[in-house]
Amino acid sequence: MLPSSEPKPLRTGGFPDFIDVDALLAEGWRPFAFQQFILKVHSRCDLACRHCYVYEMADQSWREQPRRMSDAIADRAVERIAEHASSHDLAEIDVILHGGEPLLAGPELISRVVCGVRGAVGTGTKVNVHIQTNGVRLDEAYLQLFESLEIRVGVSLDGYAEAQDRHRLFADGRGSHALVSESLRRLTAGTYHHLFSGILCTIDVRNDPVRTYQALLDYDPPAIDFLLPHGNWAAPPPFREPDSLATPYADWLIQIFDIWYDSPVLQTEVRLFREIMRLLMGSHSRAEAVGLSPVRMVVIETDGSIEQSDILKSTYHGAPETRLHVLRDSLDSALLHPAIVARQIGELALSPTCRRCDLVSTCGGGQYAHRYSPAAGFAEPSIYCADLYRLISYISARCERDVARLRGTR
């Protein structure tokens, strides 16, 4: 059944509800086409992770989603992606298969989507396909499939066994580390290592940072994403007191940064650190966690709904909704949605506090979802403001000292 386009009783009154898109267009602003398309091919998961923003936080819309994206919705989503890529003459796009746990969708649907997109887009558009999995079902058959379809694989792992099994559990309480570790060994074997895109690690400051980092390096990942646990001013993340000047997350990350930065050969990319360094040197950000670059990502849910980032599910029920659907709406329709526009107008979307900050061009207000409060919407500084300021300042000081030393030796 096609979801209704009639308004629903979502939270209103705060930013970005009052953005005047017509005025922005009249002043010459233009939206940036989507380049990253996240397809939620399955809405359920075989783990019950305690820190999951899809199932454990404010938005519970997963309960109303079909478990698996139907062939009809998948085919229409493919058409919409190809239509968007063609109308904007995109040279390259990223298609990310996500969930829930996307491997639950099965090899037939995965093949249908991947082959469908590559067959539908013009010959001038390169299609990069990625899948983000918890790793539990990543067996030899799936790896052979991903090899044949040229799908890059990202795996979620929080570090050593105790760290992983603190949150990433099965519904019956069993830990997942042993199975995920086995899957990672299979992926990183010589035959498939080129498919490995990296590890996603959600931070828990109770876990030893150095031991966590070393445990992740054991799998020889090309990249590591350290993610701050999702929270906001209404529901602060663990160990982050809203009015405290303490910086537990920065302190945790700085211990890893020192090891990473001092390594003679940086074979593993730590994306958060690299993005901060790029921004400090005047480059544009390539990740939504920091910086002011336009966010060019859209989500298609299992029922065909066109949505914003599902990280917004951590804020309030219905937060990612646009009321658009692939059966009746083009992806271009989403480009002028106020909430999408808010992610593309840079500093204009930030609070006065952020705009006055000397690190605004690097921090960029932090992750959008972390700025939420019921009163102001997404117009607050990040709940991690103190941590971000401390981390960026530390990285900046280290880089400046090294630059000064190199100049002194010339």
C-alpha positions in Angstrom: 0.0 0.0 0.0 1.3 3.4 -1.0 1.9 5.6 2.1 -0.2 8.7 2.2 1.2 12.0 1.2 -1.1 13.8 3.7 0.6 15.7 6.5 1.3 13.7 9.7 1.5 15.1 13.2 5.3 15.5 13.3 7.2 17.9 15.6 7.0 21.4 14.2 8.1 24.9 15.1 11.8 24.5 15.2 14.6 24.5 12.6 14.4 23.6 9.7 10.6 23.9 9.6 10.7 27.6 8.9 13.3 27.6 6.1 12.0 29.7 3.2 13.2 27.7 0.2 11.6 30.0 -2.3 13.6 32.9 -0.9 16.8 31.0 -1.1 16.1 30.1 -4.7 15.3 33.8 -5.5 18.7 34.8 -4.0 20.5 32.4 -6.4 21.0 29.3 -4.2 20.6 26.0 -6.0 20.5 22.5 -4.5 23.2 20.0 -5.1 22.1 16.7 -6.7 22.2 13.6 -4.6 25.3 11.4 -5.2 24.8 8.8 -2.5 21.7 6.6 -2.5 21.1 4.4 0.6 18.7 1.5 -0.1 17.2 -0.1 2.9 16.7 -3.5 1.4 15.7 -5.1 4.7 14.2 -3.4 7.7 15.0 -6.0 10.4 18.2 -7.2 12.0 19.6 -10.5 13.4 21.3 -8.6 16.2 19.8 -6.5 19.0 22.5 -3.9 19.5 21.8 -1.7 22.6 23.1 1.4 20.9 21.2 1.1 17.6 19.5 4.3 16.5 17.1 2.3 14.2 15.5 0.1 16.9 16.4 1.4 20.3 15.9 5.2 20.0 13.0 7.7 19.5 11.8 6.7 16.1 10.0 3.3 15.9 8.8 3.5 12.3 10.7 0.2 11.6 7.7 -1.6 13.1 5.5 -0.4 10.2 8.1 -1.1 7.4 7.9 -4.3 5.3 10.7 -6.6 6.3 12.1 -6.8 2.8 12.0 -4.4 -0.1 9.7 -5.8 -2.8 10.9 -6.4 -6.3 8.5 -3.7 -7.5 9.8 -1.1 -5.1 13.4 -2.1 -5.8 12.8 -1.7 -9.6 11.2 1.7 -9.1 14.0 2.8 -6.8 16.5 1.8 -9.5 14.6 3.8 -12.1 14.5 6.9 -9.8 18.2 6.7 -9.2 19.0 6.4 -12.9 16.6 9.2 -13.6 18.3 11.5 -11.1 21.8 10.5 -12.3 20.8 11.3 -15.9 19.0 14.6 -15.3 22.0 15.9 -13.3 24.7 14.3 -15.6 26.4 12.7 -12.6 29.8 11.2 -13.5 29.8 8.9 -10.4 27.3 7.7 -7.8 27.4 5.6 -4.7 24.7 3.0 -4.0 24.8 1.7 -0.4 22.8 -1.4 0.6 21.7 -1.0 4.2 19.2 -2.1 6.8 18.5 -3.4 9.4 20.8 -6.1 8.2 21.0 -6.0 4.4 22.2 -9.6 4.1 18.8 -10.7 5.4 17.4 -9.5 2.0 19.0 -12.4 0.3 21.3 -12.7 -2.7 18.5 -12.5 -5.3 17.3 -9.0 -4.2 20.9 -7.8 -3.8 21.7 -8.9 -7.3 18.5 -7.4 -8.7 19.3 -4.0 -7.3 23.0 -3.9 -8.2 22.5 -5.2 -11.7 19.5 -3.0 -12.1 21.2 0.2 -11.2 24.2 -0.6 -13.4 22.0 -1.4 -16.3 19.7 1.6 -15.9 22.3 4.4 -15.6 24.0 5.9 -18.6 27.3 4.6 -19.7 28.9 7.9 -18.5 28.0 7.3 -14.9 30.2 5.1 -12.7 28.3 3.2 -10.1 30.1 2.3 -6.9 28.2 -0.2 -4.7 28.8 -0.7 -1.0 27.1 -2.8 1.6 27.2 -2.2 5.4 26.8 -5.4 7.4 27.1 -6.5 11.0 29.1 -9.4 9.6 27.1 -12.2 11.2 26.0 -13.8 7.9 29.1 -12.8 5.8 29.9 -16.3 4.5 31.7 -17.6 1.5 28.7 -17.6 -0.7 28.0 -13.9 -0.1 31.7 -13.1 -0.6 31.6 -14.8 -4.0 28.5 -12.8 -4.9 30.1 -9.6 -3.9 33.2 -10.5 -5.9 31.1 -11.1 -9.0 29.1 -7.8 -8.5 32.0 -5.7 -7.4 30.4 -4.7 -4.1 32.7 -3.2 -1.4 32.0 -4.4 2.1 31.9 -2.5 5.4 31.6 -4.3 8.7 30.5 -3.0 12.1 32.8 -4.0 14.9 33.4 -2.2 18.2 36.8 -3.7 18.9 38.0 -6.6 21.1 35.6 -9.2 22.4 34.5 -7.4 25.6 34.0 -4.1 23.7 32.0 -5.7 20.9 29.8 -7.8 23.2 29.0 -4.9 25.4 26.4 -3.7 22.9 26.3 -5.8 19.7 24.4 -8.8 21.0 21.9 -11.3 19.8 18.3 -11.0 21.2 19.1 -13.9 23.6 22.1 -12.0 25.1 24.8 -13.9 23.3 27.8 -11.9 22.1 28.5 -11.5 18.4 32.3 -11.0 18.5 33.3 -14.6 17.7 31.1 -14.8 14.6 31.9 -11.3 13.3 35.6 -12.0 13.8 35.4 -15.2 11.8 33.6 -13.3 9.0 36.3 -10.6 9.0 39.0 -13.2 8.8 37.2 -14.7 5.8 36.8 -11.2 4.2 40.4 -10.2 4.7 41.9 -13.3 3.3 43.9 -12.7 0.1 41.0 -13.6 -2.2 38.6 -11.0 -1.0 40.6 -8.3 0.8 40.1 -5.9 -2.1 36.4 -5.8 -1.4 37.0 -4.6 2.2 36.0 -0.9 2.6 36.5 -0.6 6.3 35.3 -1.0 9.8 32.6 1.1 11.6 33.2 1.3 15.3 30.8 3.0 17.7 32.7 4.5 20.7 32.0 3.5 24.2 34.4 5.4 26.5 34.4 2.4 29.0 36.4 0.5 26.4 40.1 0.9 26.3 40.8 3.1 23.3 44.3 1.8 22.5 43.2 -1.8 22.8 40.1 -1.1 20.7 42.2 0.5 17.9 44.8 -2.3 18.0 42.0 -4.9 17.8 40.6 -3.2 14.7 44.0 -3.0 13.1 44.3 -6.8 13.4 41.9 -7.1 10.5 44.0 -4.8 8.2 41.1 -2.5 7.4 41.7 0.2 4.7 39.7 2.6 6.8 38.1 2.9 10.3 35.1 5.1 11.1 34.9 5.9 14.8 31.3 7.0 15.5 30.1 9.1 18.4 27.1 7.3 19.9 24.0 9.1 18.8 22.3 11.5 21.3 21.0 15.0 21.5 20.0 17.7 24.0 16.7 15.8 24.7 18.4 12.4 25.1 22.1 13.0 25.8 24.5 10.2 24.8 26.2 8.1 27.6 28.7 9.9 29.8 28.0 13.3 28.0 26.5 15.7 30.5 24.9 18.6 28.5 26.4 21.4 30.6 29.7 19.8 31.5 33.0 21.0 30.2 34.5 17.5 30.5 35.5 15.9 27.2 35.4 12.1 27.6 35.0 11.4 23.9 37.8 13.7 22.8 40.1 12.3 25.5 39.3 8.8 24.2 39.9 9.7 20.6 43.1 11.7 21.2 44.8 8.6 22.6 44.1 6.8 19.2 45.0 9.9 17.2 48.5 10.1 18.7 49.2 6.5 17.8 47.8 6.9 14.3 49.5 10.2 13.6 52.9 9.0 14.8 52.7 5.8 12.8 55.5 5.9 10.2 53.2 4.5 7.5 49.5 5.4 7.6 48.1 2.4 5.9 44.7 2.5 7.7 42.7 5.7 7.2 40.9 6.9 10.3 38.3 9.0 8.6 37.4 11.4 11.4 41.0 12.4 11.9 41.7 12.6 8.2 38.6 14.8 7.6 39.5 17.1 10.4 43.1 17.5 9.0 41.7 18.1 5.5 39.4 20.8 6.8 42.1 22.5 8.8 44.1 22.7 5.5 41.2 24.3 3.7 39.8 21.4 1.8 36.1 20.4 1.7 34.7 17.7 4.0 33.7 14.3 2.6 31.8 13.2 5.7 28.7 14.6 7.4 30.3 14.3 10.9 32.4 17.5 10.5 32.7 20.4 8.1 30.2 22.5 6.1 30.1 20.7 2.8 26.6 20.0 1.4 25.2 16.6 2.3 24.2 14.8 -0.9 22.6 11.6 0.4 19.1 10.3 0.3 17.5 7.1 1.8 14.9 4.9 0.2 13.1 2.7 2.8 11.9 -0.8 2.2 8.4 0.5 1.5 9.7 3.0 -1.0 9.5 6.1 1.1 12.1 8.7 0.3 13.7 9.8 3.5 16.6 11.8 5.0 19.4 10.2 6.9 18.1 7.5 9.2 20.5 8.8 11.9 17.7 11.2 12.5 15.7 8.3 14.0 17.7 9.1 17.2 15.9 12.4 17.7 12.1 12.0 17.5 9.5 9.8 15.9 9.1 10.7 12.2 12.2 12.8 12.0 13.6 11.4 8.7 10.3 11.6 6.9 9.7 13.7 3.7 6.3 12.3 2.8 7.7 11.5 -0.7 7.6 8.0 -2.3 9.4 6.5 -5.3 6.1 5.4 -6.8 4.8 8.9 -7.2 7.8 11.3 -6.6 11.1 11.9 -8.3 14.3 12.2 -6.2 14.5 15.8 -7.4 11.4 16.5 -5.4 13.3 15.8 -2.2 16.0 18.4 -3.1 13.7 21.2 -2.2 12.4 19.7 1.1 13.3 22.2 3.9 15.1 19.4 5.9 17.2 18.4 2.9 17.9 22.1 2.1 19.1 22.6 5.7 21.9 20.0 5.1 23.1 21.9 2.0 23.2 25.6 3.0 26.3 25.3 5.2 26.8 28.0 7.9 23.3 29.4 7.4 21.9 26.3 9.1 24.0 26.7 12.3 23.2 28.3 15.6 24.5 31.8 16.4 26.9 30.1 18.9 28.4 27.9 16.2 28.7 30.8 13.8 30.7 32.8 16.3 33.1 29.9 17.0 36.6 30.1 15.7 36.4 26.4 14.6 33.1 26.7 12.7 34.6 25.9 9.3 36.2 22.7 10.6 33.6 21.5 13.0 30.6 22.6 10.9 28.3 22.2 13.9 29.1 18.4 14.1 26.7 15.7 13.2 23.3 17.2 12.3 21.3 14.8 14.5 23.4 15.7 17.5 22.2 19.3 17.4 18.5 18.5 18.1 16.5 19.9 21.0 12.7 19.9 21.2 12.5 23.7 21.5 14.9 24.7 18.7 14.9 21.7 16.4 18.2 21.2 14.8 19.5 24.7 15.5 21.6 24.0 18.6 25.3 23.4 18.8 26.2 19.7 18.9 25.7 17.9 22.2 29.3 17.0 21.6 30.4 20.6 21.3 33.0 20.5 24.0 34.5 17.2 22.7 34.7 18.4 19.2 36.3 21.7 20.2 38.9 19.8 22.2 39.6 17.2 19.5 39.9 19.7 16.7 42.1 22.0 18.7 44.4 19.2 19.7 44.8 17.9 16.1 45.3 21.5 14.9 48.0 22.2 17.4 49.9 19.0 16.5 49.7 19.7 12.8 50.8 23.3 13.3 53.9 22.2 15.3 54.9 19.8 12.6 54.4 22.3 9.9 56.5 24.9 11.8 59.3 22.3 12.4 59.4 21.4 8.7 59.6 25.0 7.7 62.4 25.5 10.1 64.5 22.8 8.5 64.3 24.3 5.0 
